[in-house]
Protein backbone atom coordinates (compact mmCIF):
# COMPACT_ATOMS: atom_id res chain seq x y z
CA UNK A 1 0.00 0.00 0.00
CA UNK A 2 1.35 3.43 -0.89
CA UNK A 3 -0.39 5.49 1.78
CA UNK A 4 -1.63 5.18 5.32
CA UNK A 5 -5.25 5.94 4.50
CA UNK A 6 -7.79 3.37 5.71
CA UNK A 7 -9.12 0.96 3.13
CA UNK A 8 -12.43 1.67 1.44
CA UNK A 9 -15.06 -0.52 -0.16
CA UNK A 10 -15.01 0.60 -3.79
CA UNK A 11 -17.54 -0.10 -6.52
CA UNK A 12 -15.76 -0.38 -9.87
CA UNK A 13 -17.98 -0.23 -12.96
CA UNK A 14 -16.72 -1.62 -16.24
CA UNK A 15 -14.53 -3.76 -14.03
CA UNK A 16 -13.93 -6.57 -16.51
CA UNK A 17 -12.71 -4.41 -19.38
CA UNK A 18 -9.01 -3.84 -19.98
CA UNK A 19 -8.81 -0.58 -18.03
CA UNK A 20 -11.22 -2.00 -15.45
CA UNK A 21 -8.97 -4.95 -14.65
CA UNK A 22 -5.94 -2.68 -14.43
CA UNK A 23 -7.81 -0.32 -12.10
CA UNK A 24 -8.95 -3.26 -9.99
CA UNK A 25 -5.33 -4.27 -9.48
CA UNK A 26 -4.39 -0.72 -8.47
CA UNK A 27 -7.27 -0.51 -5.98
CA UNK A 28 -6.28 -3.83 -4.42
CA UNK A 29 -2.67 -2.68 -4.21
CA UNK A 30 -3.86 0.33 -2.22
CA UNK A 31 -5.60 -2.02 0.20
CA UNK A 32 -9.16 -1.30 -0.90
CA UNK A 33 -11.95 -3.87 -1.08
CA UNK A 34 -13.37 -4.06 -4.60
CA UNK A 35 -16.91 -4.76 -5.75
CA UNK A 36 -16.75 -5.35 -9.49
CA UNK A 37 -19.81 -4.37 -11.56
CA UNK A 38 -20.18 -5.34 -15.21
CA UNK A 39 -22.54 -6.82 -17.78
CA UNK A 40 -23.47 -10.51 -17.43
CA UNK A 41 -22.02 -11.57 -20.78
CA UNK A 42 -20.50 -15.00 -21.33
CA UNK A 43 -17.04 -13.47 -21.64
CA UNK A 44 -17.47 -11.51 -18.41
CA UNK A 45 -18.72 -14.57 -16.53
CA UNK A 46 -15.62 -16.46 -17.65
CA UNK A 47 -13.39 -13.54 -16.66
CA UNK A 48 -15.09 -13.30 -13.26
CA UNK A 49 -13.91 -16.81 -12.42
CA UNK A 50 -10.33 -15.53 -12.59
CA UNK A 51 -10.76 -12.50 -10.33
CA UNK A 52 -8.36 -12.13 -7.39
CA UNK A 53 -9.54 -13.61 -4.09
CA UNK A 54 -11.79 -11.31 -2.12
CA UNK A 55 -13.13 -9.35 -5.10
CA UNK A 56 -16.92 -9.30 -5.03
CA UNK A 57 -18.63 -9.54 -8.42
CA UNK A 58 -22.06 -8.07 -9.14
CA UNK A 59 -23.48 -8.54 -12.62
CA UNK A 60 -25.84 -5.91 -13.94
CA UNK A 61 -26.37 -2.99 -16.28
CA UNK A 62 -25.87 0.68 -15.41
CA UNK A 63 -29.06 1.43 -17.34
CA UNK A 64 -30.99 -0.58 -14.73
CA UNK A 65 -31.66 1.70 -11.74
CA UNK A 66 -32.41 -1.21 -9.40
CA UNK A 67 -29.17 -2.96 -10.37
CA UNK A 68 -27.28 0.26 -9.65
CA UNK A 69 -28.93 0.58 -6.24
CA UNK A 70 -27.91 -2.98 -5.42
CA UNK A 71 -24.34 -2.41 -6.60
CA UNK A 72 -23.90 0.85 -4.67
CA UNK A 73 -25.29 -0.44 -1.38
CA UNK A 74 -22.67 -0.23 1.36
CA UNK A 75 -19.76 1.16 -0.68
CA UNK A 76 -17.57 4.11 0.30
CA UNK A 77 -16.49 5.10 -3.21
CA UNK A 78 -17.37 4.55 -6.85
CA UNK A 79 -14.95 4.46 -9.78
CA UNK A 80 -17.17 4.74 -12.84
CA UNK A 81 -15.47 3.47 -16.00
CA UNK A 82 -18.39 1.80 -17.78
CA UNK A 83 -19.24 3.68 -20.98
CA UNK A 84 -19.63 3.42 -24.72
CA UNK A 85 -16.86 5.04 -26.76
CA UNK A 86 -16.45 5.92 -30.45
CA UNK A 87 -17.27 4.64 -32.96
CA UNK A 88 -20.01 2.74 -31.06
CA UNK A 89 -21.41 6.00 -29.68
CA UNK A 90 -21.92 7.34 -33.19
CA UNK A 91 -23.32 4.08 -34.55
CA UNK A 92 -25.84 3.83 -31.70
CA UNK A 93 -26.45 7.35 -30.38
CA UNK A 94 -29.57 6.57 -28.36
CA UNK A 95 -27.97 3.58 -26.69
CA UNK A 96 -24.88 5.71 -26.03
CA UNK A 97 -26.96 8.35 -24.28
CA UNK A 98 -28.76 5.70 -22.28
CA UNK A 99 -25.54 4.00 -21.15
CA UNK A 100 -23.28 7.01 -20.69
CA UNK A 101 -25.72 9.62 -19.41
CA UNK A 102 -28.62 7.73 -17.84
CA UNK A 103 -26.26 5.08 -16.52
CA UNK A 104 -24.27 7.74 -14.70
CA UNK A 105 -27.47 9.34 -13.45
CA UNK A 106 -28.64 5.99 -12.06
CA UNK A 107 -25.41 5.52 -10.14
CA UNK A 108 -25.45 9.08 -8.80
CA UNK A 109 -29.04 8.74 -7.61
CA UNK A 110 -28.27 5.41 -5.99
CA UNK A 111 -25.27 6.90 -4.21
CA UNK A 112 -27.26 9.92 -3.02
CA UNK A 113 -30.00 7.61 -1.73
CA UNK A 114 -27.45 5.96 0.56
CA UNK A 115 -27.55 9.14 2.64
CA UNK A 116 -23.88 9.09 3.61
CA UNK A 117 -20.60 10.36 2.16
CA UNK A 118 -19.63 8.51 -1.02
CA UNK A 119 -16.80 9.62 -3.28
CA UNK A 120 -17.67 9.30 -6.97
CA UNK A 121 -14.76 9.22 -9.45
CA UNK A 122 -16.02 9.80 -12.98
CA UNK A 123 -14.04 8.88 -16.10
CA UNK A 124 -14.50 11.69 -18.61
CA UNK A 125 -12.32 12.47 -21.63
CA UNK A 126 -10.00 15.16 -22.90
CA UNK A 127 -11.86 14.95 -26.20
CA UNK A 128 -14.43 17.37 -24.74
CA UNK A 129 -11.91 20.19 -25.23
CA UNK A 130 -12.65 20.00 -28.95
CA UNK A 131 -10.45 19.96 -32.07
CA UNK A 132 -8.97 23.45 -31.76
CA UNK A 133 -7.86 23.65 -28.12
CA UNK A 134 -4.79 21.48 -28.68
CA UNK A 135 -3.30 24.01 -31.08
CA UNK A 136 -3.33 26.77 -28.46
CA UNK A 137 -0.96 25.37 -25.86
CA UNK A 138 -1.62 23.17 -22.84
CA UNK A 139 -5.24 22.67 -21.88
CA UNK A 140 -6.26 22.82 -18.23
CA UNK A 141 -9.23 21.94 -16.06
CA UNK A 142 -10.55 25.44 -16.83
CA UNK A 143 -10.30 25.23 -20.62
CA UNK A 144 -13.81 25.54 -22.13
CA UNK A 145 -15.41 22.33 -23.36
CA UNK A 146 -17.43 21.76 -26.53
CA UNK A 147 -19.61 18.90 -27.76
CA UNK A 148 -18.59 17.86 -31.27
CA UNK A 149 -20.22 14.42 -31.51
CA UNK A 150 -22.41 12.06 -29.51
CA UNK A 151 -19.50 10.83 -27.39
CA UNK A 152 -18.40 14.27 -26.25
CA UNK A 153 -22.02 15.31 -25.76
CA UNK A 154 -22.50 12.41 -23.35
CA UNK A 155 -19.25 13.02 -21.49
CA UNK A 156 -20.11 16.68 -20.91
CA UNK A 157 -23.56 15.63 -19.71
CA UNK A 158 -22.10 13.18 -17.19
CA UNK A 159 -19.86 15.89 -15.78
CA UNK A 160 -22.88 18.15 -15.34
CA UNK A 161 -24.73 15.38 -13.51
CA UNK A 162 -21.84 15.04 -11.06
CA UNK A 163 -21.43 18.77 -10.54
CA UNK A 164 -25.10 19.20 -9.69
CA UNK A 165 -25.12 16.26 -7.28
CA UNK A 166 -24.58 16.27 -3.52
CA UNK A 167 -21.79 13.71 -3.83
CA UNK A 168 -18.08 14.12 -3.16
CA UNK A 169 -17.17 13.88 -6.83
CA UNK A 170 -13.89 13.76 -8.73
CA UNK A 171 -13.78 14.09 -12.52
CA UNK A 172 -10.96 12.71 -14.66
CA UNK A 173 -10.53 14.08 -18.19
CA UNK A 174 -8.43 11.25 -19.51
CA UNK A 175 -6.03 11.51 -22.45
CA UNK A 176 -5.54 8.70 -24.99
CA UNK A 177 -5.30 5.82 -22.55
CA UNK A 178 -3.25 2.94 -23.91
CA UNK A 179 -3.46 -0.48 -22.34
CA UNK A 180 -0.83 -3.17 -22.69
CA UNK A 181 -3.52 -5.18 -24.45
CA UNK A 182 -2.97 -3.12 -27.58
CA UNK A 183 -4.25 -0.36 -29.78
CA UNK A 184 -7.50 -1.88 -30.99
CA UNK A 185 -8.68 -0.30 -34.21
CA UNK A 186 -11.28 -1.07 -36.82
CA UNK A 187 -11.54 0.43 -40.31
CA UNK A 188 -13.49 3.45 -39.08
CA UNK A 189 -10.89 4.24 -36.40
CA UNK A 190 -8.02 3.95 -38.88
CA UNK A 191 -9.86 6.08 -41.43
CA UNK A 192 -10.25 8.85 -38.86
CA UNK A 193 -6.54 8.69 -38.05
CA UNK A 194 -5.64 9.28 -41.69
CA UNK A 195 -7.79 12.43 -41.77
CA UNK A 196 -5.87 14.05 -38.90
CA UNK A 197 -3.10 16.60 -39.42
CA UNK A 198 0.30 14.98 -38.73
CA UNK A 199 1.18 17.84 -36.35
CA UNK A 200 -1.99 17.43 -34.26
CA UNK A 201 -0.99 17.35 -30.56
CA UNK A 202 -1.94 14.12 -28.81
CA UNK A 203 -1.15 12.99 -25.29
CA UNK A 204 -0.91 9.35 -24.31
CA UNK A 205 -1.26 7.89 -20.85
CA UNK A 206 -0.55 4.34 -19.77
CA UNK A 207 -3.57 2.45 -18.47
CA UNK A 208 -1.65 1.64 -15.30
CA UNK A 209 -1.17 5.35 -14.63
CA UNK A 210 -4.89 6.04 -15.07
CA UNK A 211 -5.60 3.17 -12.70
CA UNK A 212 -3.15 4.51 -10.14
CA UNK A 213 -4.74 7.96 -10.31
CA UNK A 214 -8.15 6.43 -9.66
CA UNK A 215 -6.89 4.36 -6.75
CA UNK A 216 -5.24 7.39 -5.15
CA UNK A 217 -8.31 9.56 -5.78
CA UNK A 218 -10.40 7.30 -3.55
CA UNK A 219 -8.78 8.80 -0.46
CA UNK A 220 -6.97 11.97 -1.64
CA UNK A 221 -8.51 14.79 0.41
CA UNK A 222 -7.43 17.50 -2.04
CA UNK A 223 -9.24 15.75 -4.90
CA UNK A 224 -12.71 16.53 -3.57
CA UNK A 225 -15.08 18.14 -6.11
CA UNK A 226 -12.32 18.88 -8.60
CA UNK A 227 -11.61 18.22 -12.27
CA UNK A 228 -8.25 16.65 -13.15
CA UNK A 229 -6.70 16.30 -16.61
CA UNK A 230 -5.16 12.82 -16.61
CA UNK A 231 -2.32 12.35 -19.09
CA UNK A 232 1.14 10.88 -19.15
CA UNK A 233 2.87 14.24 -18.83
CA UNK A 234 5.53 15.85 -21.05
CA UNK A 235 7.16 12.53 -21.97
CA UNK A 236 3.84 11.38 -23.46
CA UNK A 237 3.06 14.55 -25.40
CA UNK A 238 3.41 13.59 -29.04
CA UNK A 239 2.20 14.58 -32.49
CA UNK A 240 -0.15 12.45 -34.54
CA UNK A 241 2.74 11.56 -36.86
CA UNK A 242 4.65 10.16 -33.86
CA UNK A 243 1.80 7.84 -32.95
CA UNK A 244 1.53 6.44 -36.45
CA UNK A 245 5.31 6.08 -36.66
CA UNK A 246 5.07 4.02 -33.47
CA UNK A 247 2.54 1.77 -35.19
CA UNK A 248 4.77 1.42 -38.26
CA UNK A 249 7.74 0.46 -36.08
CA UNK A 250 5.78 -2.13 -34.13
CA UNK A 251 4.40 -3.74 -37.29
CA UNK A 252 7.69 -3.48 -39.16
CA UNK A 253 6.21 -1.76 -42.21
CA UNK A 254 7.74 0.96 -44.34
CA UNK A 255 6.62 4.50 -43.43
CA UNK A 256 3.56 5.69 -45.29
CA UNK A 257 3.94 8.67 -47.63
CA UNK A 258 2.99 12.17 -46.37
CA UNK A 259 0.05 12.28 -48.77
CA UNK A 260 -1.61 9.48 -46.77
CA UNK A 261 -2.44 11.96 -44.04
CA UNK A 262 -4.93 14.81 -44.07
CA UNK A 263 -4.93 18.31 -42.63
CA UNK A 264 -7.95 18.14 -40.33
CA UNK A 265 -7.92 19.02 -36.66
CA UNK A 266 -9.03 16.45 -34.12
CA UNK A 267 -10.07 16.52 -30.49
CA UNK A 268 -6.75 15.54 -28.93
CA UNK A 269 -4.52 17.91 -26.96
CA UNK A 270 -1.60 18.28 -24.61
CA UNK A 271 -2.63 18.57 -20.98
CA UNK A 272 -1.33 20.58 -18.06
CA UNK A 273 -1.18 17.74 -15.53
CA UNK A 274 1.08 19.43 -12.98
CA UNK A 275 -1.67 19.80 -10.38
CA UNK A 276 -3.12 16.37 -11.16
CA UNK A 277 0.28 14.79 -10.56
CA UNK A 278 0.85 16.77 -7.36
CA UNK A 279 -2.44 15.60 -5.86
CA UNK A 280 -2.70 12.07 -7.29
CA UNK A 281 0.93 10.95 -7.82
CA UNK A 282 0.26 8.65 -10.76
CA UNK A 283 2.67 9.33 -13.66
CA UNK A 284 5.22 6.54 -13.98
CA UNK A 285 5.25 5.61 -17.67
CA UNK A 286 6.67 7.40 -20.70
CA UNK A 287 5.63 7.03 -24.33
CA UNK A 288 8.63 4.72 -24.77
CA UNK A 289 7.31 2.54 -21.94
CA UNK A 290 3.93 2.40 -23.65
CA UNK A 291 5.53 1.39 -26.95
CA UNK A 292 7.61 -1.33 -25.25
CA UNK A 293 4.54 -2.77 -23.53
CA UNK A 294 2.60 -2.82 -26.79
CA UNK A 295 5.50 -4.48 -28.60
CA UNK A 296 5.54 -7.25 -26.00
CA UNK A 297 1.83 -7.79 -26.49
CA UNK A 298 2.03 -8.13 -30.26
CA UNK A 299 5.31 -10.08 -30.35
CA UNK A 300 3.39 -13.20 -31.38
CA UNK A 301 1.90 -11.33 -34.34
CA UNK A 302 5.10 -9.99 -35.87
CA UNK A 303 6.27 -13.30 -37.44
CA UNK A 304 2.88 -13.55 -39.14
CA UNK A 305 3.02 -9.98 -40.42
CA UNK A 306 6.64 -10.09 -41.62
CA UNK A 307 6.05 -11.97 -44.90
CA UNK A 308 2.99 -9.85 -45.77
CA UNK A 309 4.26 -6.41 -44.75
CA UNK A 310 3.66 -4.91 -48.21
CA UNK A 311 0.04 -6.09 -48.06
CA UNK A 312 -0.42 -4.58 -44.60
CA UNK A 313 0.98 -1.30 -45.85
CA UNK A 314 -1.32 -1.44 -48.88
CA UNK A 315 -4.28 -2.14 -46.59
CA UNK A 316 -3.51 0.97 -44.55
CA UNK A 317 -3.30 3.07 -47.69
CA UNK A 318 -6.65 1.70 -48.86
CA UNK A 319 -8.23 3.26 -45.76
CA UNK A 320 -6.72 6.69 -46.36
CA UNK A 321 -9.19 9.14 -47.83
CA UNK A 322 -6.47 11.77 -48.39
CA UNK A 323 -4.33 9.24 -50.28
CA UNK A 324 -7.23 8.50 -52.60
CA UNK A 325 -7.92 12.20 -53.07
CA UNK A 326 -11.31 12.09 -51.33
CA UNK A 327 -12.82 15.18 -49.63
CA UNK A 328 -11.90 15.53 -45.96
CA UNK A 329 -14.19 13.61 -43.59
CA UNK A 330 -12.72 14.28 -40.14
CA UNK A 331 -15.66 13.08 -38.03
CA UNK A 332 -16.81 9.70 -36.81
CA UNK A 333 -20.24 10.17 -38.38
CA UNK A 334 -18.78 10.98 -41.78
CA UNK A 335 -16.61 7.87 -41.69
CA UNK A 336 -19.56 5.71 -40.65
CA UNK A 337 -21.55 7.11 -43.56
CA UNK A 338 -18.64 6.42 -45.87
CA UNK A 339 -18.53 2.74 -44.94
CA UNK A 340 -22.31 2.37 -45.03
CA UNK A 341 -22.21 3.64 -48.61
CA UNK A 342 -19.95 0.79 -49.69
ChimeraX attribute file (.defattr): number of C-alpha atoms within 10 A of each C-alpha:
attribute: neighborCount
match mode: 1-to-1
recipient: residues
	/A:1	12
	/A:2	8
	/A:3	11
	/A:4	9
	/A:5	14
	/A:6	9
	/A:7	17
	/A:8	17
	/A:9	17
	/A:10	26
	/A:11	27
	/A:12	28
	/A:13	28
	/A:14	22
	/A:15	27
	/A:16	24
	/A:17	15
	/A:18	15
	/A:19	23
	/A:20	23
	/A:21	20
	/A:22	20
	/A:23	27
	/A:24	30
	/A:25	20
	/A:26	22
	/A:27	27
	/A:28	18
	/A:29	14
	/A:30	22
	/A:31	19
	/A:32	22
	/A:33	20
	/A:34	24
	/A:35	21
	/A:36	24
	/A:37	27
	/A:38	22
	/A:39	18
	/A:40	14
	/A:41	11
	/A:42	9
	/A:43	10
	/A:44	15
	/A:45	15
	/A:46	11
	/A:47	13
	/A:48	20
	/A:49	10
	/A:50	8
	/A:51	16
	/A:52	12
	/A:53	7
	/A:54	10
	/A:55	15
	/A:56	14
	/A:57	20
	/A:58	21
	/A:59	17
	/A:60	19
	/A:61	20
	/A:62	29
	/A:63	19
	/A:64	14
	/A:65	19
	/A:66	15
	/A:67	18
	/A:68	25
	/A:69	19
	/A:70	12
	/A:71	26
	/A:72	26
	/A:73	13
	/A:74	15
	/A:75	20
	/A:76	20
	/A:77	25
	/A:78	26
	/A:79	27
	/A:80	24
	/A:81	21
	/A:82	25
	/A:83	22
	/A:84	19
	/A:85	15
	/A:86	17
	/A:87	20
	/A:88	14
	/A:89	23
	/A:90	20
	/A:91	15
	/A:92	13
	/A:93	17
	/A:94	12
	/A:95	16
	/A:96	22
	/A:97	22
	/A:98	17
	/A:99	22
	/A:100	25
	/A:101	23
	/A:102	21
	/A:103	22
	/A:104	29
	/A:105	22
	/A:106	20
	/A:107	25
	/A:108	24
	/A:109	18
	/A:110	20
	/A:111	28
	/A:112	16
	/A:113	12
	/A:114	14
	/A:115	10
	/A:116	12
	/A:117	14
	/A:118	22
	/A:119	23
	/A:120	26
	/A:121	26
	/A:122	23
	/A:123	21
	/A:124	26
	/A:125	22
	/A:126	26
	/A:127	26
	/A:128	24
	/A:129	25
	/A:130	20
	/A:131	18
	/A:132	13
	/A:133	23
	/A:134	22
	/A:135	16
	/A:136	10
	/A:137	12
	/A:138	14
	/A:139	19
	/A:140	19
	/A:141	20
	/A:142	10
	/A:143	11
	/A:144	11
	/A:145	16
	/A:146	16
	/A:147	16
	/A:148	15
	/A:149	18
	/A:150	22
	/A:151	26
	/A:152	24
	/A:153	17
	/A:154	27
	/A:155	26
	/A:156	19
	/A:157	20
	/A:158	23
	/A:159	21
	/A:160	12
	/A:161	16
	/A:162	21
	/A:163	17
	/A:164	9
	/A:165	14
	/A:166	14
	/A:167	20
	/A:168	17
	/A:169	24
	/A:170	23
	/A:171	27
	/A:172	24
	/A:173	22
	/A:174	21
	/A:175	26
	/A:176	20
	/A:177	20
	/A:178	23
	/A:179	21
	/A:180	21
	/A:181	15
	/A:182	16
	/A:183	11
	/A:184	9
	/A:185	10
	/A:186	9
	/A:187	16
	/A:188	20
	/A:189	16
	/A:190	15
	/A:191	27
	/A:192	24
	/A:193	22
	/A:194	28
	/A:195	25
	/A:196	23
	/A:197	18
	/A:198	21
	/A:199	15
	/A:200	23
	/A:201	26
	/A:202	23
	/A:203	27
	/A:204	28
	/A:205	26
	/A:206	27
	/A:207	25
	/A:208	23
	/A:209	24
	/A:210	26
	/A:211	22
	/A:212	24
	/A:213	25
	/A:214	28
	/A:215	26
	/A:216	21
	/A:217	26
	/A:218	28
	/A:219	21
	/A:220	15
	/A:221	10
	/A:222	11
	/A:223	21
	/A:224	18
	/A:225	17
	/A:226	14
	/A:227	21
	/A:228	26
	/A:229	25
	/A:230	34
	/A:231	34
	/A:232	30
	/A:233	23
	/A:234	16
	/A:235	16
	/A:236	23
	/A:237	20
	/A:238	18
	/A:239	19
	/A:240	22
	/A:241	20
	/A:242	16
	/A:243	18
	/A:244	16
	/A:245	16
	/A:246	17
	/A:247	17
	/A:248	15
	/A:249	14
	/A:250	18
	/A:251	20
	/A:252	15
	/A:253	18
	/A:254	13
	/A:255	12
	/A:256	16
	/A:257	9
	/A:258	11
	/A:259	15
	/A:260	19
	/A:261	23
	/A:262	23
	/A:263	16
	/A:264	19
	/A:265	21
	/A:266	24
	/A:267	21
	/A:268	26
	/A:269	30
	/A:270	29
	/A:271	29
	/A:272	19
	/A:273	21
	/A:274	16
	/A:275	14
	/A:276	22
	/A:277	18
	/A:278	11
	/A:279	17
	/A:280	21
	/A:281	15
	/A:282	22
	/A:283	22
	/A:284	13
	/A:285	18
	/A:286	18
	/A:287	22
	/A:288	12
	/A:289	15
	/A:290	21
	/A:291	20
	/A:292	13
	/A:293	17
	/A:294	20
	/A:295	21
	/A:296	14
	/A:297	14
	/A:298	15
	/A:299	12
	/A:300	10
	/A:301	13
	/A:302	14
	/A:303	11
	/A:304	10
	/A:305	15
	/A:306	13
	/A:307	10
	/A:308	12
	/A:309	16
	/A:310	13
	/A:311	12
	/A:312	17
	/A:313	17
	/A:314	12
	/A:315	12
	/A:316	16
	/A:317	20
	/A:318	14
	/A:319	19
	/A:320	22
	/A:321	22
	/A:322	21
	/A:323	18
	/A:324	12
	/A:325	11
	/A:326	9
	/A:327	10
	/A:328	17
	/A:329	21
	/A:330	21
	/A:331	20
	/A:332	22
	/A:333	17
	/A:334	15
	/A:335	22
	/A:336	19
	/A:337	13
	/A:338	13
	/A:339	11
	/A:340	8
	/A:341	7
	/A:342	5
